[in-house]
Protein backbone atom coordinates (compact mmCIF):
# COMPACT_ATOMS: atom_id res chain seq x y z
CA UNK A 1 0.00 0.00 0.00
CA UNK A 2 1.27 3.47 -0.93
CA UNK A 3 0.32 6.21 1.51
CA UNK A 4 -0.59 9.73 0.41
CA UNK A 5 1.48 12.75 1.40
CA UNK A 6 0.04 14.98 4.14
CA UNK A 7 0.45 17.94 1.77
CA UNK A 8 -1.83 16.41 -0.87
CA UNK A 9 -4.44 14.79 1.39
CA UNK A 10 -5.46 15.28 5.03
CA UNK A 11 -4.67 12.08 6.95
CA UNK A 12 -6.88 10.59 9.62
CA UNK A 13 -5.89 11.72 13.12
CA UNK A 14 -6.13 9.20 15.95
CA UNK A 15 -5.59 9.74 19.66
CA UNK A 16 -2.70 7.28 19.63
CA UNK A 17 -0.11 8.07 16.94
CA UNK A 18 -0.08 5.45 14.23
CA UNK A 19 3.59 6.06 13.40
CA UNK A 20 6.31 7.19 15.83
CA UNK A 21 9.79 8.12 14.59
CA UNK A 22 12.69 8.55 17.01
CA UNK A 23 16.23 9.92 16.89
CA UNK A 24 17.86 7.89 19.64
CA UNK A 25 20.40 10.45 20.84
CA UNK A 26 22.57 10.55 23.95
CA UNK A 27 24.08 7.06 24.19
CA UNK A 28 27.65 8.33 24.31
CA UNK A 29 26.90 11.11 26.77
CA UNK A 30 24.99 8.67 28.99
CA UNK A 31 28.13 6.52 29.17
CA UNK A 32 30.54 9.43 29.64
CA UNK A 33 28.47 10.72 32.53
CA UNK A 34 29.02 7.35 34.23
CA UNK A 35 32.75 7.19 33.37
CA UNK A 36 32.09 4.30 30.98
CA UNK A 37 33.31 3.84 27.38
CA UNK A 38 30.92 5.22 24.78
CA UNK A 39 30.13 1.72 23.49
CA UNK A 40 28.55 0.92 26.88
CA UNK A 41 25.96 3.57 26.10
CA UNK A 42 25.21 2.00 22.73
CA UNK A 43 24.78 -1.42 24.35
CA UNK A 44 22.40 0.07 26.91
CA UNK A 45 20.61 1.82 24.06
CA UNK A 46 19.77 -1.54 22.47
CA UNK A 47 17.98 -2.47 25.71
CA UNK A 48 15.99 0.76 25.48
CA UNK A 49 14.95 -0.19 21.94
CA UNK A 50 13.58 -3.49 23.21
CA UNK A 51 11.49 -1.71 25.87
CA UNK A 52 10.24 0.86 23.38
CA UNK A 53 9.12 -1.84 20.93
CA UNK A 54 7.17 -3.60 23.66
CA UNK A 55 5.57 -0.33 24.78
CA UNK A 56 4.53 0.54 21.22
CA UNK A 57 2.81 -2.82 20.83
CA UNK A 58 0.96 -2.35 24.12
CA UNK A 59 -0.26 1.09 23.03
CA UNK A 60 -1.41 0.06 19.57
CA UNK A 61 1.24 1.96 17.62
CA UNK A 62 1.60 0.36 14.18
CA UNK A 63 4.92 1.79 12.95
CA UNK A 64 8.09 2.57 14.88
CA UNK A 65 11.02 4.10 13.00
CA UNK A 66 14.42 4.43 14.68
CA UNK A 67 17.37 6.51 13.43
CA UNK A 68 20.23 4.17 14.28
CA UNK A 69 23.08 5.41 12.09
CA UNK A 70 23.04 8.46 9.84
CA UNK A 71 25.02 8.97 6.64
CA UNK A 72 26.99 11.58 8.59
CA UNK A 73 27.87 9.19 11.45
CA UNK A 74 30.75 7.81 9.36
CA UNK A 75 32.57 10.96 10.51
CA UNK A 76 32.82 9.52 14.03
CA UNK A 77 36.03 7.85 15.27
CA UNK A 78 36.77 4.69 13.29
CA UNK A 79 36.81 2.55 16.43
CA UNK A 80 33.33 3.70 17.46
CA UNK A 81 31.93 3.08 13.96
CA UNK A 82 33.42 -0.43 13.97
CA UNK A 83 31.87 -1.15 17.36
CA UNK A 84 28.50 0.11 16.15
CA UNK A 85 28.64 -2.21 13.15
CA UNK A 86 29.44 -5.19 15.38
CA UNK A 87 26.61 -4.20 17.71
CA UNK A 88 24.24 -4.07 14.73
CA UNK A 89 25.23 -7.62 13.75
CA UNK A 90 24.83 -8.86 17.33
CA UNK A 91 21.40 -7.24 17.65
CA UNK A 92 20.22 -8.88 14.43
CA UNK A 93 21.48 -12.28 15.61
CA UNK A 94 19.71 -11.96 18.96
CA UNK A 95 16.52 -10.11 18.17
CA UNK A 96 15.17 -11.20 14.78
CA UNK A 97 13.83 -14.56 15.98
CA UNK A 98 12.07 -12.84 18.89
CA UNK A 99 10.60 -10.21 16.57
CA UNK A 100 9.29 -12.88 14.22
CA UNK A 101 7.76 -14.83 17.11
CA UNK A 102 5.95 -11.66 18.20
CA UNK A 103 4.59 -10.91 14.71
CA UNK A 104 6.86 -7.87 14.22
CA UNK A 105 8.04 -6.88 10.75
CA UNK A 106 11.59 -5.53 10.44
CA UNK A 107 12.66 -3.12 7.73
CA UNK A 108 16.09 -1.54 7.33
CA UNK A 109 16.33 1.52 5.08
CA UNK A 110 19.30 3.58 3.91
CA UNK A 111 22.24 3.19 1.58
CA UNK A 112 23.18 -0.32 2.64
CA UNK A 113 25.85 -0.70 -0.04
CA UNK A 114 28.47 0.70 2.31
CA UNK A 115 28.00 -2.14 4.81
CA UNK A 116 30.00 -5.34 4.46
CA UNK A 117 28.41 -8.27 2.63
CA UNK A 118 27.76 -10.27 5.81
CA UNK A 119 25.69 -7.46 7.33
CA UNK A 120 23.83 -6.87 4.06
CA UNK A 121 22.96 -10.57 3.87
CA UNK A 122 21.77 -10.58 7.50
CA UNK A 123 19.54 -7.58 6.85
CA UNK A 124 18.03 -9.14 3.73
CA UNK A 125 17.42 -12.42 5.56
CA UNK A 126 15.75 -10.67 8.52
CA UNK A 127 13.48 -8.67 6.23
CA UNK A 128 12.44 -11.79 4.30
CA UNK A 129 11.77 -13.74 7.49
CA UNK A 130 9.51 -11.06 8.99
CA UNK A 131 7.97 -9.72 5.77
CA UNK A 132 4.43 -10.99 6.44
CA UNK A 133 4.22 -9.95 10.09
CA UNK A 134 1.53 -7.41 10.93
CA UNK A 135 1.56 -6.50 14.63
CA UNK A 136 4.18 -3.72 14.39
CA UNK A 137 6.57 -2.55 11.69
CA UNK A 138 9.95 -1.56 13.11
CA UNK A 139 12.13 0.35 10.66
CA UNK A 140 15.81 0.86 11.37
CA UNK A 141 17.34 3.76 9.44
CA UNK A 142 20.99 2.81 8.88
CA UNK A 143 23.40 4.87 6.78
CA UNK A 144 20.29 6.92 6.07
CA UNK A 145 19.96 10.60 5.29
CA UNK A 146 16.86 12.55 4.33
CA UNK A 147 18.63 14.24 1.43
CA UNK A 148 19.94 10.87 0.23
CA UNK A 149 16.38 9.54 0.32
CA UNK A 150 15.00 12.39 -1.79
CA UNK A 151 17.88 12.13 -4.28
CA UNK A 152 17.60 8.35 -4.71
CA UNK A 153 13.83 8.65 -5.11
CA UNK A 154 14.26 11.38 -7.72
CA UNK A 155 16.72 9.24 -9.68
CA UNK A 156 14.32 6.28 -9.67
CA UNK A 157 11.37 8.50 -10.64
CA UNK A 158 13.21 10.01 -13.61
CA UNK A 159 14.37 6.55 -14.74
CA UNK A 160 10.79 5.26 -14.52
CA UNK A 161 9.45 8.09 -16.70
CA UNK A 162 11.95 8.69 -19.52
CA UNK A 163 11.32 11.90 -21.42
CA UNK A 164 9.03 13.36 -18.78
CA UNK A 165 10.07 16.76 -17.41
CA UNK A 166 7.23 17.53 -15.01
CA UNK A 167 6.47 15.37 -11.98
CA UNK A 168 4.00 15.20 -9.10
CA UNK A 169 4.50 14.54 -5.39
CA UNK A 170 2.79 11.19 -5.80
CA UNK A 171 5.24 10.10 -8.50
CA UNK A 172 8.19 10.88 -6.24
CA UNK A 173 6.67 9.53 -3.03
CA UNK A 174 6.34 6.00 -4.42
CA UNK A 175 10.15 5.79 -4.66
CA UNK A 176 10.99 7.04 -1.16
CA UNK A 177 12.67 4.51 1.11
CA UNK A 178 9.62 4.36 3.40
CA UNK A 179 6.84 4.42 0.82
CA UNK A 180 5.39 1.38 2.62
CA UNK A 181 4.55 3.42 5.75
CA UNK A 182 2.35 6.43 6.53
CA UNK A 183 4.17 9.63 7.45
CA UNK A 184 5.14 9.84 11.13
CA UNK A 185 2.50 11.37 13.39
CA UNK A 186 4.98 11.91 16.21
CA UNK A 187 8.71 12.61 16.01
CA UNK A 188 10.77 12.22 19.19
CA UNK A 189 14.39 13.23 19.75
CA UNK A 190 16.12 12.32 22.98
CA UNK A 191 19.34 13.75 24.41
CA UNK A 192 18.47 17.45 24.56
CA UNK A 193 19.19 18.51 20.97
CA UNK A 194 16.35 20.22 19.09
CA UNK A 195 16.88 19.53 15.40
CA UNK A 196 15.93 16.78 12.94
CA UNK A 197 19.49 16.19 11.65
CA UNK A 198 18.72 15.09 8.08
CA UNK A 199 16.16 12.50 9.26
CA UNK A 200 13.05 11.85 7.13
CA UNK A 201 13.11 15.37 5.66
CA UNK A 202 10.22 14.66 3.28
CA UNK A 203 8.14 12.58 5.67
CA UNK A 204 8.24 14.91 8.70
CA UNK A 205 6.44 17.77 6.93
CA UNK A 206 3.43 17.66 9.28
CA UNK A 207 4.69 15.48 12.12
CA UNK A 208 4.36 16.71 15.70
CA UNK A 209 7.85 17.30 17.12
CA UNK A 210 8.79 16.37 20.69
CA UNK A 211 12.21 16.96 22.25
CA UNK A 212 13.38 15.65 25.61
CA UNK A 213 16.59 16.01 27.63
CA UNK A 214 16.42 12.31 28.55
CA UNK A 215 19.31 10.32 27.11
CA UNK A 216 18.18 7.37 24.97
CA UNK A 217 19.36 4.62 27.39
CA UNK A 218 17.09 6.19 30.05
CA UNK A 219 14.09 6.51 27.70
CA UNK A 220 11.41 4.50 29.50
CA UNK A 221 7.76 3.57 29.06
CA UNK A 222 6.95 6.68 31.08
CA UNK A 223 9.07 8.76 28.71
CA UNK A 224 7.13 7.42 25.73
CA UNK A 225 3.83 8.12 27.47
CA UNK A 226 4.93 11.71 28.15
CA UNK A 227 5.67 12.16 24.45
CA UNK A 228 2.30 10.69 23.48
CA UNK A 229 0.55 12.95 26.01
CA UNK A 230 2.23 15.96 24.39
CA UNK A 231 1.09 14.72 20.98
CA UNK A 232 -2.47 14.36 22.25
CA UNK A 233 -2.46 17.98 23.41
CA UNK A 234 -1.71 19.28 19.90
CA UNK A 235 -4.30 20.48 17.38
CA UNK A 236 -3.35 18.87 14.08
CA UNK A 237 -4.70 21.26 11.46
CA UNK A 238 -2.76 20.36 8.29
CA UNK A 239 -3.19 23.90 6.94
CA UNK A 240 -6.79 24.31 8.10
CA UNK A 241 -8.03 26.71 10.78
CA UNK A 242 -9.09 25.80 14.29
CA UNK A 243 -12.63 26.91 13.42
CA UNK A 244 -12.75 24.41 10.57
CA UNK A 245 -11.77 21.62 12.92
CA UNK A 246 -14.40 22.70 15.43
CA UNK A 247 -17.07 22.67 12.72
CA UNK A 248 -16.02 19.19 11.64
CA UNK A 249 -16.37 17.90 15.23
CA UNK A 250 -19.79 19.48 15.75
C-alpha positions in Angstrom: 0.0 0.0 0.0 1.3 3.5 -0.9 0.3 6.2 1.5 -0.6 9.7 0.4 1.5 12.7 1.4 0.0 15.0 4.1 0.5 17.9 1.8 -1.8 16.4 -0.9 -4.4 14.8 1.4 -5.5 15.3 5.0 -4.7 12.1 7.0 -6.9 10.6 9.6 -5.9 11.7 13.1 -6.1 9.2 15.9 -5.6 9.7 19.7 -2.7 7.3 19.6 -0.1 8.1 16.9 -0.1 5.5 14.2 3.6 6.1 13.4 6.3 7.2 15.8 9.8 8.1 14.6 12.7 8.6 17.0 16.2 9.9 16.9 17.9 7.9 19.6 20.4 10.5 20.8 22.6 10.6 23.9 24.1 7.1 24.2 27.7 8.3 24.3 26.9 11.1 26.8 25.0 8.7 29.0 28.1 6.5 29.2 30.5 9.4 29.6 28.5 10.7 32.5 29.0 7.3 34.2 32.8 7.2 33.4 32.1 4.3 31.0 33.3 3.8 27.4 30.9 5.2 24.8 30.1 1.7 23.5 28.6 0.9 26.9 26.0 3.6 26.1 25.2 2.0 22.7 24.8 -1.4 24.3 22.4 0.1 26.9 20.6 1.8 24.1 19.8 -1.5 22.5 18.0 -2.5 25.7 16.0 0.8 25.5 14.9 -0.2 21.9 13.6 -3.5 23.2 11.5 -1.7 25.9 10.2 0.9 23.4 9.1 -1.8 20.9 7.2 -3.6 23.7 5.6 -0.3 24.8 4.5 0.5 21.2 2.8 -2.8 20.8 1.0 -2.3 24.1 -0.3 1.1 23.0 -1.4 0.1 19.6 1.2 2.0 17.6 1.6 0.4 14.2 4.9 1.8 13.0 8.1 2.6 14.9 11.0 4.1 13.0 14.4 4.4 14.7 17.4 6.5 13.4 20.2 4.2 14.3 23.1 5.4 12.1 23.0 8.5 9.8 25.0 9.0 6.6 27.0 11.6 8.6 27.9 9.2 11.5 30.8 7.8 9.4 32.6 11.0 10.5 32.8 9.5 14.0 36.0 7.9 15.3 36.8 4.7 13.3 36.8 2.5 16.4 33.3 3.7 17.5 31.9 3.1 14.0 33.4 -0.4 14.0 31.9 -1.2 17.4 28.5 0.1 16.2 28.6 -2.2 13.2 29.4 -5.2 15.4 26.6 -4.2 17.7 24.2 -4.1 14.7 25.2 -7.6 13.7 24.8 -8.9 17.3 21.4 -7.2 17.6 20.2 -8.9 14.4 21.5 -12.3 15.6 19.7 -12.0 19.0 16.5 -10.1 18.2 15.2 -11.2 14.8 13.8 -14.6 16.0 12.1 -12.8 18.9 10.6 -10.2 16.6 9.3 -12.9 14.2 7.8 -14.8 17.1 5.9 -11.7 18.2 4.6 -10.9 14.7 6.9 -7.9 14.2 8.0 -6.9 10.8 11.6 -5.5 10.4 12.7 -3.1 7.7 16.1 -1.5 7.3 16.3 1.5 5.1 19.3 3.6 3.9 22.2 3.2 1.6 23.2 -0.3 2.6 25.8 -0.7 0.0 28.5 0.7 2.3 28.0 -2.1 4.8 30.0 -5.3 4.5 28.4 -8.3 2.6 27.8 -10.3 5.8 25.7 -7.5 7.3 23.8 -6.9 4.1 23.0 -10.6 3.9 21.8 -10.6 7.5 19.5 -7.6 6.8 18.0 -9.1 3.7 17.4 -12.4 5.6 15.8 -10.7 8.5 13.5 -8.7 6.2 12.4 -11.8 4.3 11.8 -13.7 7.5 9.5 -11.1 9.0 8.0 -9.7 5.8 4.4 -11.0 6.4 4.2 -10.0 10.1 1.5 -7.4 10.9 1.6 -6.5 14.6 4.2 -3.7 14.4 6.6 -2.6 11.7 9.9 -1.6 13.1 12.1 0.4 10.7 15.8 0.9 11.4 17.3 3.8 9.4 21.0 2.8 8.9 23.4 4.9 6.8 20.3 6.9 6.1 20.0 10.6 5.3 16.9 12.5 4.3 18.6 14.2 1.4 19.9 10.9 0.2 16.4 9.5 0.3 15.0 12.4 -1.8 17.9 12.1 -4.3 17.6 8.4 -4.7 13.8 8.6 -5.1 14.3 11.4 -7.7 16.7 9.2 -9.7 14.3 6.3 -9.7 11.4 8.5 -10.6 13.2 10.0 -13.6 14.4 6.6 -14.7 10.8 5.3 -14.5 9.4 8.1 -16.7 12.0 8.7 -19.5 11.3 11.9 -21.4 9.0 13.4 -18.8 10.1 16.8 -17.4 7.2 17.5 -15.0 6.5 15.4 -12.0 4.0 15.2 -9.1 4.5 14.5 -5.4 2.8 11.2 -5.8 5.2 10.1 -8.5 8.2 10.9 -6.2 6.7 9.5 -3.0 6.3 6.0 -4.4 10.1 5.8 -4.7 11.0 7.0 -1.2 12.7 4.5 1.1 9.6 4.4 3.4 6.8 4.4 0.8 5.4 1.4 2.6 4.5 3.4 5.7 2.4 6.4 6.5 4.2 9.6 7.4 5.1 9.8 11.1 2.5 11.4 13.4 5.0 11.9 16.2 8.7 12.6 16.0 10.8 12.2 19.2 14.4 13.2 19.7 16.1 12.3 23.0 19.3 13.8 24.4 18.5 17.5 24.6 19.2 18.5 21.0 16.3 20.2 19.1 16.9 19.5 15.4 15.9 16.8 12.9 19.5 16.2 11.6 18.7 15.1 8.1 16.2 12.5 9.3 13.1 11.9 7.1 13.1 15.4 5.7 10.2 14.7 3.3 8.1 12.6 5.7 8.2 14.9 8.7 6.4 17.8 6.9 3.4 17.7 9.3 4.7 15.5 12.1 4.4 16.7 15.7 7.9 17.3 17.1 8.8 16.4 20.7 12.2 17.0 22.3 13.4 15.6 25.6 16.6 16.0 27.6 16.4 12.3 28.5 19.3 10.3 27.1 18.2 7.4 25.0 19.4 4.6 27.4 17.1 6.2 30.0 14.1 6.5 27.7 11.4 4.5 29.5 7.8 3.6 29.1 6.9 6.7 31.1 9.1 8.8 28.7 7.1 7.4 25.7 3.8 8.1 27.5 4.9 11.7 28.1 5.7 12.2 24.4 2.3 10.7 23.5 0.6 13.0 26.0 2.2 16.0 24.4 1.1 14.7 21.0 -2.5 14.4 22.2 -2.5 18.0 23.4 -1.7 19.3 19.9 -4.3 20.5 17.4 -3.4 18.9 14.1 -4.7 21.3 11.5 -2.8 20.4 8.3 -3.2 23.9 6.9 -6.8 24.3 8.1 -8.0 26.7 10.8 -9.1 25.8 14.3 -12.6 26.9 13.4 -12.8 24.4 10.6 -11.8 21.6 12.9 -14.4 22.7 15.4 -17.1 22.7 12.7 -16.0 19.2 11.6 -16.4 17.9 15.2 -19.8 19.5 15.8 
